[in-house]
Amino acid sequence: MNPGVHARSDKAESFIVRNEFAAVEVTLDLEGNDSRLKISDLRSGRVAFLDALELEGLSHSRHDDLGEIVDPHVADLRADLEML
């Protein structure tokens, strides 16, 4: 097991976080060089991985800093640009 991981077992456990706007599954991913969180959007199937440095940066952000990330119009535009 990775020395940076403090888990109860080698089996990754996941949990669901949901509200009226979104539903995601969060899993501790142990497959890479370092541990990271795997975040799966249950509606779209899209997946993102966040390592310790990215999570630390997120913990320093203000709630207002997340506006662009959660704005559905920005997400739709980003998806359209990826198709180009």
C-alpha positions in Angstrom: 0.0 0.0 0.0 1.1 3.5 -0.8 2.8 5.1 2.3 0.7 8.3 1.8 -2.6 6.4 2.2 -4.2 5.7 5.5 -7.0 3.2 4.6 -8.5 0.4 6.5 -7.9 -2.1 3.7 -6.4 -2.5 0.2 -9.9 -2.5 -1.3 -11.1 0.9 -2.4 -14.3 2.0 -0.9 -16.6 4.5 -2.4 -19.5 6.7 -1.3 -22.2 8.7 -3.0 -22.6 12.5 -2.5 -25.9 13.9 -3.9 -28.3 16.8 -3.7 -31.0 18.2 -6.0 -28.4 19.4 -8.5 -25.8 16.6 -8.7 -24.8 13.1 -7.8 -21.2 11.9 -7.7 -19.4 8.8 -6.5 -16.2 9.4 -4.7 -13.6 6.6 -4.5 -10.1 6.5 -3.1 -8.0 5.4 -6.2 -4.9 3.4 -5.3 -4.0 2.4 -8.9 -1.6 5.2 -9.7 1.8 6.2 -8.3 0.1 8.1 -5.5 -3.3 7.9 -3.9 -5.9 10.3 -5.3 -9.7 10.7 -5.3 -11.7 9.5 -8.2 -14.8 11.5 -8.7 -17.5 10.1 -11.0 -20.5 12.1 -12.2 -23.3 9.6 -12.0 -25.4 11.5 -14.5 -22.9 12.0 -17.3 -20.4 9.3 -16.5 -17.5 11.7 -16.6 -14.6 11.1 -14.3 -12.0 13.3 -12.7 -9.0 12.5 -10.5 -7.7 14.8 -7.7 -4.4 14.2 -6.0 -3.3 15.5 -2.6 -1.9 18.8 -4.0 -5.1 19.6 -5.9 -7.2 18.8 -2.9 -5.0 21.0 -0.7 -5.4 23.8 -3.2 -9.2 23.2 -3.2 -9.2 23.5 0.6 -7.7 27.0 0.3 -10.3 28.3 -2.2 -13.3 30.4 -1.3 -16.7 29.2 -2.2 -17.0 32.0 -4.8 -13.9 30.6 -6.5 -15.9 27.5 -7.5 -18.5 29.5 -9.4 -17.0 28.9 -12.8 -16.7 25.1 -12.2 -20.3 24.6 -11.1 -21.9 27.0 -13.6 -23.8 24.8 -16.0 -23.4 27.3 -18.9 -19.6 27.1 -18.5 -19.7 23.3 -18.4 -21.8 23.2 -21.6 -19.4 25.5 -23.4 -16.4 23.5 -22.2 -18.0 20.3 -23.5 -18.7 21.9 -26.9 -15.1 23.1 -27.2 -13.8 19.6 -26.4 -15.7 18.2 -29.4 -13.9 20.5 -31.8 
